Amino acid sequence: MRHFGHVSPAVRKDLFHQEPVEFDAGSPARTLAAALGATLYSPATRPRLAEDVRKQAARGVVSMVLCLEDSISDGEVAGAEENLVRQFADLDAAGGEVPLLFVRVRVPEQIPDLTARLGPAVRHLAGFVLPKFTEERGEAFLEALTRAESVCDRRLYAMPVLESPELLHLETRAASLAGIFRTVDRHRDRVLALRLGVTDFCSAYGLRRTPDMTAYDVQIVAGVIADVVNVLSRADGTGFTVTGPVWEYFRHQERKFKPQLRRSPFLDGQAEELRTALIEHDLDGLLREIELDRANGLLGKTCIHPAHTTPVHALSVVSHEEFSDAQDILRPERGGGGVMRSAYTNKMNEVKPHRAWAERTMLRAEVFGVAREEVGFVDLLTAGLSG
């Protein structure tokens, strides 16, 4: 699979200075963590779940979470597990490419149990999402994952969700973060990425952001995000990929864009019209939050609606200007440091302070590609929607 793989090769050639690379579940963990992109959640109770997975793969989704936790009621768990096993069997029988599939469980015991019940279809399972992750709970989940790997004889990844009250409350936050780091560090080869449960953070104080507000406008949430990045996502080799929080709002706006998209893959004369439509359909907040995610060290995003995935991916593509700066900073002859004017002549590139940024940018360029100099967000968005 690859990002924008659902777009025709001819359109990709027009869009990209450097196209996204192909990857699969066997690719290096560093590549997969960066490539998760918009991770689409779906309740495991859906009766046509396998069909939904195939449909989203055809739309460019590369990672999905099939949820047995908060998205379903307590009384639905047993039936959801049975449905999950059936739907994996359906996917296996149908063949073809599917996204990286993760199962969000409730308790550690579900991990080896479900792995065994999936049988041969377990080859489509990338790993498990571990809810309300703390040092105490997390060790049990990760030990269960180790047992599950012995059942299926293949690598399974963990994606812990950071959403517990201990992490939110100021008096316990530092100790909680330190404990989480100790746990994930011991299992570093199995932890693909850390996910933020911002809805649970807001719930603890009876808060809910509006469509006009990002997670960073809710100061108590912004403070937690900053501390998580501080402890768990450092660029010194000890950090992990931390993904952006879920965006809760949506309308069925894609159908309203279709008349515009049919006219041309690039909407030079219609760009402002489309941008206005995005704002009118509650995506302005999402777009701002995606930009703030990246500015604050987060990569990828939890999504609960398919309409959110294409904007996440379009804004994840590295611009030609970013790529040019990163290349200049990382040139071997610059190893001794120094400062230079950017090729775009609009900023200073200081080699040593900007090196970690450049390395992260080049990894994002590898998995999401580099846009041509004249290609912008609207071009990428419309190509992704029309693909």
PECOR-V709952 format. One record per residue. N is the residue number from 1. RES is the residue in three letters. PHI is phi as a letter, one per 30 degrees, with the letter a starting at -180 (none if undefined). OMEGA is omega in whole degrees, 0 to 359 (none if undefined). D_LAST is the distance of its C-alpha to the last C-alpha in whole Angstrom. Layout:
BEGIN
n->N res->RES phi->PHI omega->OMEGA d_last->D_LAST
n->N res->RES phi->PHI omega->OMEGA d_last->D_LAST
END
This chain:
BEGIN
n->1 res->MET phi->none omega->176 d_last->15
n->2 res->ARG phi->a omega->175 d_last->13
n->3 res->HIS phi->d omega->185 d_last->12
n->4 res->PHE phi->i omega->177 d_last->8
n->5 res->GLY phi->d omega->178 d_last->9
n->6 res->HIS phi->d omega->178 d_last->6
n->7 res->VAL phi->c omega->184 d_last->5
n->8 res->SER phi->d omega->179 d_last->7
n->9 res->PRO phi->e omega->181 d_last->11
n->10 res->ALA phi->d omega->179 d_last->11
n->11 res->VAL phi->d omega->177 d_last->9
n->12 res->ARG phi->e omega->180 d_last->10
n->13 res->LYS phi->d omega->179 d_last->14
n->14 res->ASP phi->d omega->184 d_last->14
n->15 res->LEU phi->d omega->196 d_last->13
n->16 res->PHE phi->c omega->166 d_last->15
n->17 res->HIS phi->d omega->174 d_last->19
n->18 res->GLN phi->b omega->184 d_last->19
n->19 res->GLU phi->d omega->175 d_last->15
n->20 res->PRO phi->d omega->179 d_last->15
n->21 res->VAL phi->d omega->173 d_last->18
n->22 res->GLU phi->d omega->177 d_last->17
n->23 res->PHE phi->a omega->175 d_last->19
n->24 res->ASP phi->b omega->185 d_last->21
n->25 res->ALA phi->d omega->179 d_last->23
n->26 res->GLY phi->c omega->179 d_last->26
n->27 res->SER phi->d omega->179 d_last->25
n->28 res->PRO phi->e omega->182 d_last->27
n->29 res->ALA phi->e omega->179 d_last->28
n->30 res->ARG phi->e omega->178 d_last->27
n->31 res->THR phi->d omega->182 d_last->24
n->32 res->LEU phi->d omega->180 d_last->23
n->33 res->ALA phi->d omega->179 d_last->24
n->34 res->ALA phi->d omega->187 d_last->22
n->35 res->ALA phi->d omega->184 d_last->19
n->36 res->LEU phi->e omega->178 d_last->19
n->37 res->GLY phi->i omega->178 d_last->17
n->38 res->ALA phi->d omega->181 d_last->17
n->39 res->THR phi->d omega->187 d_last->19
n->40 res->LEU phi->d omega->179 d_last->18
n->41 res->TYR phi->c omega->177 d_last->21
n->42 res->SER phi->b omega->176 d_last->22
n->43 res->PRO phi->d omega->181 d_last->26
n->44 res->ALA phi->d omega->179 d_last->27
n->45 res->THR phi->d omega->186 d_last->28
n->46 res->ARG phi->d omega->186 d_last->25
n->47 res->PRO phi->d omega->180 d_last->26
n->48 res->ARG phi->c omega->186 d_last->23
n->49 res->LEU phi->d omega->180 d_last->22
n->50 res->ALA phi->d omega->178 d_last->21
n->51 res->GLU phi->d omega->177 d_last->19
n->52 res->ASP phi->d omega->180 d_last->17
n->53 res->VAL phi->d omega->180 d_last->17
n->54 res->ARG phi->d omega->179 d_last->15
n->55 res->LYS phi->d omega->181 d_last->13
n->56 res->GLN phi->d omega->175 d_last->12
n->57 res->ALA phi->d omega->180 d_last->12
n->58 res->ALA phi->d omega->179 d_last->9
n->59 res->ARG phi->c omega->176 d_last->7
n->60 res->GLY phi->j omega->177 d_last->8
n->61 res->VAL phi->d omega->182 d_last->12
n->62 res->VAL phi->c omega->176 d_last->14
n->63 res->SER phi->b omega->180 d_last->18
n->64 res->MET phi->b omega->174 d_last->19
n->65 res->VAL phi->c omega->178 d_last->23
n->66 res->LEU phi->c omega->199 d_last->24
n->67 res->CYS phi->c omega->173 d_last->27
n->68 res->LEU phi->c omega->185 d_last->31
n->69 res->GLU phi->c omega->192 d_last->32
n->70 res->ASP phi->d omega->183 d_last->32
n->71 res->SER phi->d omega->177 d_last->29
n->72 res->ILE phi->b omega->181 d_last->32
n->73 res->SER phi->d omega->181 d_last->35
n->74 res->ASP phi->e omega->183 d_last->38
n->75 res->GLY phi->d omega->183 d_last->39
n->76 res->GLU phi->c omega->191 d_last->36
n->77 res->VAL phi->d omega->183 d_last->36
n->78 res->ALA phi->d omega->179 d_last->37
n->79 res->GLY phi->d omega->179 d_last->35
n->80 res->ALA phi->d omega->177 d_last->32
n->81 res->GLU phi->d omega->179 d_last->33
n->82 res->GLU phi->d omega->179 d_last->34
n->83 res->ASN phi->d omega->179 d_last->30
n->84 res->LEU phi->e omega->180 d_last->29
n->85 res->VAL phi->d omega->179 d_last->31
n->86 res->ARG phi->d omega->185 d_last->30
n->87 res->GLN phi->d omega->175 d_last->26
n->88 res->PHE phi->d omega->177 d_last->26
n->89 res->ALA phi->d omega->178 d_last->28
n->90 res->ASP phi->d omega->178 d_last->25
n->91 res->LEU phi->e omega->182 d_last->23
n->92 res->ASP phi->d omega->181 d_last->25
n->93 res->ALA phi->d omega->183 d_last->26
n->94 res->ALA phi->d omega->183 d_last->22
n->95 res->GLY phi->i omega->180 d_last->22
n->96 res->GLY phi->i omega->184 d_last->18
n->97 res->GLU phi->d omega->175 d_last->17
n->98 res->VAL phi->b omega->177 d_last->17
n->99 res->PRO phi->d omega->168 d_last->17
n->100 res->LEU phi->d omega->186 d_last->20
n->101 res->LEU phi->c omega->177 d_last->22
n->102 res->PHE phi->b omega->177 d_last->25
n->103 res->VAL phi->c omega->176 d_last->27
n->104 res->ARG phi->c omega->184 d_last->29
n->105 res->VAL phi->c omega->177 d_last->33
n->106 res->ARG phi->c omega->185 d_last->36
n->107 res->VAL phi->b omega->183 d_last->39
n->108 res->PRO phi->e omega->184 d_last->39
n->109 res->GLU phi->d omega->179 d_last->40
n->110 res->GLN phi->d omega->188 d_last->37
n->111 res->ILE phi->d omega->178 d_last->36
n->112 res->PRO phi->d omega->180 d_last->38
n->113 res->ASP phi->d omega->180 d_last->38
n->114 res->LEU phi->d omega->179 d_last->35
n->115 res->THR phi->e omega->179 d_last->34
n->116 res->ALA phi->d omega->183 d_last->37
n->117 res->ARG phi->d omega->180 d_last->36
n->118 res->LEU phi->d omega->179 d_last->32
n->119 res->GLY phi->i omega->182 d_last->34
n->120 res->PRO phi->d omega->181 d_last->32
n->121 res->ALA phi->d omega->179 d_last->29
n->122 res->VAL phi->d omega->179 d_last->29
n->123 res->ARG phi->d omega->178 d_last->28
n->124 res->HIS phi->c omega->183 d_last->24
n->125 res->LEU phi->c omega->179 d_last->26
n->126 res->ALA phi->d omega->180 d_last->26
n->127 res->GLY phi->l omega->186 d_last->28
n->128 res->PHE phi->b omega->173 d_last->30
n->129 res->VAL phi->c omega->189 d_last->29
n->130 res->LEU phi->c omega->188 d_last->33
n->131 res->PRO phi->d omega->172 d_last->34
n->132 res->LYS phi->h omega->189 d_last->36
n->133 res->PHE phi->d omega->171 d_last->37
n->134 res->THR phi->b omega->179 d_last->41
n->135 res->GLU phi->e omega->183 d_last->43
n->136 res->GLU phi->d omega->180 d_last->45
n->137 res->ARG phi->d omega->187 d_last->42
n->138 res->GLY phi->d omega->181 d_last->40
n->139 res->GLU phi->d omega->179 d_last->42
n->140 res->ALA phi->d omega->179 d_last->42
n->141 res->PHE phi->d omega->184 d_last->39
n->142 res->LEU phi->d omega->174 d_last->38
n->143 res->GLU phi->d omega->177 d_last->41
n->144 res->ALA phi->d omega->178 d_last->40
n->145 res->LEU phi->d omega->177 d_last->37
n->146 res->THR phi->d omega->178 d_last->39
n->147 res->ARG phi->d omega->181 d_last->41
n->148 res->ALA phi->d omega->179 d_last->37
n->149 res->GLU phi->d omega->178 d_last->36
n->150 res->SER phi->d omega->178 d_last->40
n->151 res->VAL phi->d omega->186 d_last->39
n->152 res->CYS phi->c omega->178 d_last->36
n->153 res->ASP phi->h omega->175 d_last->37
n->154 res->ARG phi->a omega->181 d_last->33
n->155 res->ARG phi->d omega->174 d_last->32
n->156 res->LEU phi->b omega->182 d_last->31
n->157 res->TYR phi->c omega->175 d_last->30
n->158 res->ALA phi->c omega->169 d_last->31
n->159 res->MET phi->b omega->177 d_last->29
n->160 res->PRO phi->d omega->175 d_last->32
n->161 res->VAL phi->c omega->180 d_last->32
n->162 res->LEU phi->c omega->187 d_last->34
n->163 res->GLU phi->a omega->186 d_last->35
n->164 res->SER phi->d omega->177 d_last->39
n->165 res->PRO phi->e omega->180 d_last->42
n->166 res->GLU phi->d omega->179 d_last->43
n->167 res->LEU phi->d omega->182 d_last->41
n->168 res->LEU phi->d omega->186 d_last->40
n->169 res->HIS phi->d omega->187 d_last->44
n->170 res->LEU phi->d omega->186 d_last->46
n->171 res->GLU phi->d omega->180 d_last->49
n->172 res->THR phi->c omega->189 d_last->47
n->173 res->ARG phi->d omega->184 d_last->44
n->174 res->ALA phi->d omega->180 d_last->45
n->175 res->ALA phi->d omega->179 d_last->47
n->176 res->SER phi->d omega->179 d_last->44
n->177 res->LEU phi->d omega->179 d_last->41
n->178 res->ALA phi->d omega->178 d_last->44
n->179 res->GLY phi->d omega->177 d_last->44
n->180 res->ILE phi->d omega->179 d_last->40
n->181 res->PHE phi->d omega->179 d_last->40
n->182 res->ARG phi->e omega->183 d_last->43
n->183 res->THR phi->d omega->183 d_last->41
n->184 res->VAL phi->d omega->178 d_last->38
n->185 res->ASP phi->d omega->178 d_last->40
n->186 res->ARG phi->d omega->183 d_last->42
n->187 res->HIS phi->c omega->188 d_last->38
n->188 res->ARG phi->e omega->183 d_last->36
n->189 res->ASP phi->d omega->181 d_last->35
n->190 res->ARG phi->c omega->184 d_last->34
n->191 res->VAL phi->c omega->184 d_last->32
n->192 res->LEU phi->d omega->181 d_last->29
n->193 res->ALA phi->a omega->175 d_last->28
n->194 res->LEU phi->c omega->183 d_last->30
n->195 res->ARG phi->c omega->182 d_last->28
n->196 res->LEU phi->c omega->178 d_last->30
n->197 res->GLY phi->c omega->187 d_last->31
n->198 res->VAL phi->d omega->177 d_last->31
n->199 res->THR phi->d omega->177 d_last->32
n->200 res->ASP phi->d omega->176 d_last->35
n->201 res->PHE phi->e omega->180 d_last->36
n->202 res->CYS phi->d omega->182 d_last->36
n->203 res->SER phi->e omega->183 d_last->37
n->204 res->ALA phi->d omega->180 d_last->40
n->205 res->TYR phi->b omega->179 d_last->41
n->206 res->GLY phi->i omega->184 d_last->40
n->207 res->LEU phi->c omega->171 d_last->37
n->208 res->ARG phi->a omega->182 d_last->34
n->209 res->ARG phi->d omega->180 d_last->32
n->210 res->THR phi->d omega->179 d_last->31
n->211 res->PRO phi->d omega->180 d_last->27
n->212 res->ASP phi->d omega->186 d_last->29
n->213 res->MET phi->c omega->173 d_last->30
n->214 res->THR phi->c omega->176 d_last->28
n->215 res->ALA phi->e omega->183 d_last->30
n->216 res->TYR phi->d omega->174 d_last->32
n->217 res->ASP phi->d omega->176 d_last->34
n->218 res->VAL phi->c omega->194 d_last->35
n->219 res->GLN phi->d omega->181 d_last->38
n->220 res->ILE phi->d omega->177 d_last->39
n->221 res->VAL phi->d omega->180 d_last->36
n->222 res->ALA phi->e omega->179 d_last->35
n->223 res->GLY phi->d omega->178 d_last->38
n->224 res->VAL phi->d omega->180 d_last->37
n->225 res->ILE phi->e omega->180 d_last->34
n->226 res->ALA phi->d omega->181 d_last->36
n->227 res->ASP phi->d omega->177 d_last->38
n->228 res->VAL phi->d omega->179 d_last->36
n->229 res->VAL phi->d omega->181 d_last->34
n->230 res->ASN phi->e omega->186 d_last->38
n->231 res->VAL phi->d omega->193 d_last->39
n->232 res->LEU phi->c omega->184 d_last->36
n->233 res->SER phi->b omega->180 d_last->34
n->234 res->ARG phi->d omega->183 d_last->36
n->235 res->ALA phi->c omega->182 d_last->35
n->236 res->ASP phi->c omega->181 d_last->38
n->237 res->GLY phi->j omega->179 d_last->37
n->238 res->THR phi->c omega->189 d_last->38
n->239 res->GLY phi->d omega->177 d_last->35
n->240 res->PHE phi->b omega->170 d_last->32
n->241 res->THR phi->d omega->174 d_last->28
n->242 res->VAL phi->c omega->184 d_last->28
n->243 res->THR phi->c omega->184 d_last->25
n->244 res->GLY phi->d omega->183 d_last->25
n->245 res->PRO phi->d omega->181 d_last->26
n->246 res->VAL phi->d omega->170 d_last->24
n->247 res->TRP phi->c omega->193 d_last->23
n->248 res->GLU phi->d omega->192 d_last->25
n->249 res->TYR phi->c omega->178 d_last->24
n->250 res->PHE phi->a omega->166 d_last->21
n->251 res->ARG phi->b omega->179 d_last->20
n->252 res->HIS phi->d omega->188 d_last->18
n->253 res->GLN phi->d omega->188 d_last->16
n->254 res->GLU phi->d omega->181 d_last->13
n->255 res->ARG phi->d omega->180 d_last->14
n->256 res->LYS phi->d omega->179 d_last->16
n->257 res->PHE phi->d omega->190 d_last->13
n->258 res->LYS phi->e omega->179 d_last->11
n->259 res->PRO phi->e omega->177 d_last->14
n->260 res->GLN phi->d omega->187 d_last->14
n->261 res->LEU phi->d omega->182 d_last->10
n->262 res->ARG phi->d omega->188 d_last->11
n->263 res->ARG phi->d omega->183 d_last->13
n->264 res->SER phi->a omega->175 d_last->12
n->265 res->PRO phi->d omega->176 d_last->9
n->266 res->PHE phi->c omega->189 d_last->12
n->267 res->LEU phi->c omega->185 d_last->14
n->268 res->ASP phi->e omega->181 d_last->18
n->269 res->GLY phi->d omega->185 d_last->20
n->270 res->GLN phi->c omega->186 d_last->18
n->271 res->ALA phi->e omega->182 d_last->18
n->272 res->GLU phi->d omega->177 d_last->21
n->273 res->GLU phi->d omega->180 d_last->20
n->274 res->LEU phi->d omega->179 d_last->17
n->275 res->ARG phi->d omega->177 d_last->19
n->276 res->THR phi->d omega->179 d_last->21
n->277 res->ALA phi->d omega->178 d_last->19
n->278 res->LEU phi->d omega->180 d_last->18
n->279 res->ILE phi->d omega->182 d_last->22
n->280 res->GLU phi->d omega->183 d_last->23
n->281 res->HIS phi->c omega->169 d_last->21
n->282 res->ASP phi->i omega->178 d_last->22
n->283 res->LEU phi->c omega->179 d_last->20
n->284 res->ASP phi->d omega->178 d_last->22
n->285 res->GLY phi->d omega->178 d_last->24
n->286 res->LEU phi->d omega->181 d_last->21
n->287 res->LEU phi->d omega->178 d_last->20
n->288 res->ARG phi->d omega->181 d_last->24
n->289 res->GLU phi->d omega->178 d_last->24
n->290 res->ILE phi->d omega->179 d_last->22
n->291 res->GLU phi->d omega->179 d_last->23
n->292 res->LEU phi->d omega->174 d_last->27
n->293 res->ASP phi->e omega->184 d_last->26
n->294 res->ARG phi->d omega->179 d_last->25
n->295 res->ALA phi->d omega->181 d_last->28
n->296 res->ASN phi->c omega->172 d_last->30
n->297 res->GLY phi->j omega->180 d_last->29
n->298 res->LEU phi->c omega->180 d_last->27
n->299 res->LEU phi->b omega->185 d_last->23
n->300 res->GLY phi->i omega->183 d_last->21
n->301 res->LYS phi->a omega->172 d_last->21
n->302 res->THR phi->d omega->181 d_last->22
n->303 res->CYS phi->b omega->178 d_last->20
n->304 res->ILE phi->c omega->178 d_last->21
n->305 res->HIS phi->b omega->182 d_last->18
n->306 res->PRO phi->e omega->181 d_last->14
n->307 res->ALA phi->d omega->182 d_last->14
n->308 res->HIS phi->d omega->189 d_last->15
n->309 res->THR phi->d omega->183 d_last->13
n->310 res->THR phi->d omega->175 d_last->10
n->311 res->PRO phi->e omega->178 d_last->13
n->312 res->VAL phi->d omega->182 d_last->15
n->313 res->HIS phi->d omega->180 d_last->13
n->314 res->ALA phi->d omega->180 d_last->13
n->315 res->LEU phi->d omega->178 d_last->16
n->316 res->SER phi->d omega->178 d_last->17
n->317 res->VAL phi->d omega->180 d_last->16
n->318 res->VAL phi->d omega->178 d_last->20
n->319 res->SER phi->d omega->178 d_last->20
n->320 res->HIS phi->d omega->180 d_last->22
n->321 res->GLU phi->d omega->177 d_last->25
n->322 res->GLU phi->e omega->181 d_last->25
n->323 res->PHE phi->d omega->179 d_last->25
n->324 res->SER phi->d omega->179 d_last->28
n->325 res->ASP phi->d omega->181 d_last->30
n->326 res->ALA phi->d omega->178 d_last->29
n->327 res->GLN phi->e omega->181 d_last->30
n->328 res->ASP phi->d omega->182 d_last->33
n->329 res->ILE phi->d omega->186 d_last->34
n->330 res->LEU phi->c omega->179 d_last->34
n->331 res->ARG phi->d omega->183 d_last->36
n->332 res->PRO phi->e omega->183 d_last->39
n->333 res->GLU phi->d omega->179 d_last->41
n->334 res->ARG phi->c omega->186 d_last->40
n->335 res->GLY phi->e omega->181 d_last->41
n->336 res->GLY phi->d omega->179 d_last->45
n->337 res->GLY phi->j omega->181 d_last->43
n->338 res->GLY phi->j omega->182 d_last->43
n->339 res->VAL phi->b omega->180 d_last->42
n->340 res->MET phi->b omega->173 d_last->40
n->341 res->ARG phi->d omega->181 d_last->38
n->342 res->SER phi->d omega->178 d_last->34
n->343 res->ALA phi->d omega->177 d_last->33
n->344 res->TYR phi->d omega->177 d_last->31
n->345 res->THR phi->h omega->181 d_last->35
n->346 res->ASN phi->b omega->181 d_last->34
n->347 res->LYS phi->a omega->175 d_last->35
n->348 res->MET phi->c omega->172 d_last->37
n->349 res->ASN phi->c omega->180 d_last->36
n->350 res->GLU phi->c omega->196 d_last->39
n->351 res->VAL phi->d omega->185 d_last->39
n->352 res->LYS phi->d omega->180 d_last->40
n->353 res->PRO phi->d omega->184 d_last->39
n->354 res->HIS phi->c omega->185 d_last->35
n->355 res->ARG phi->d omega->181 d_last->35
n->356 res->ALA phi->d omega->176 d_last->34
n->357 res->TRP phi->d omega->182 d_last->31
n->358 res->ALA phi->d omega->180 d_last->30
n->359 res->GLU phi->d omega->178 d_last->30
n->360 res->ARG phi->d omega->180 d_last->28
n->361 res->THR phi->d omega->180 d_last->25
n->362 res->MET phi->d omega->175 d_last->25
n->363 res->LEU phi->d omega->177 d_last->24
n->364 res->ARG phi->d omega->178 d_last->21
n->365 res->ALA phi->d omega->180 d_last->21
n->366 res->GLU phi->d omega->188 d_last->21
n->367 res->VAL phi->c omega->181 d_last->18
n->368 res->PHE phi->c omega->179 d_last->16
n->369 res->GLY phi->i omega->178 d_last->16
n->370 res->VAL phi->b omega->181 d_last->18
n->371 res->ALA phi->d omega->171 d_last->17
n->372 res->ARG phi->d omega->187 d_last->18
n->373 res->GLU phi->e omega->184 d_last->21
n->374 res->GLU phi->c omega->184 d_last->20
n->375 res->VAL phi->c omega->180 d_last->16
n->376 res->GLY phi->c omega->183 d_last->17
n->377 res->PHE phi->e omega->183 d_last->15
n->378 res->VAL phi->d omega->178 d_last->14
n->379 res->ASP phi->d omega->181 d_last->12
n->380 res->LEU phi->d omega->180 d_last->10
n->381 res->LEU phi->d omega->183 d_last->10
n->382 res->THR phi->d omega->176 d_last->8
n->383 res->ALA phi->d omega->179 d_last->6
n->384 res->GLY phi->d omega->179 d_last->5
n->385 res->LEU phi->d omega->184 d_last->6
n->386 res->SER phi->d omega->180 d_last->4
n->387 res->GLY phi->d omega->none d_last->0
END
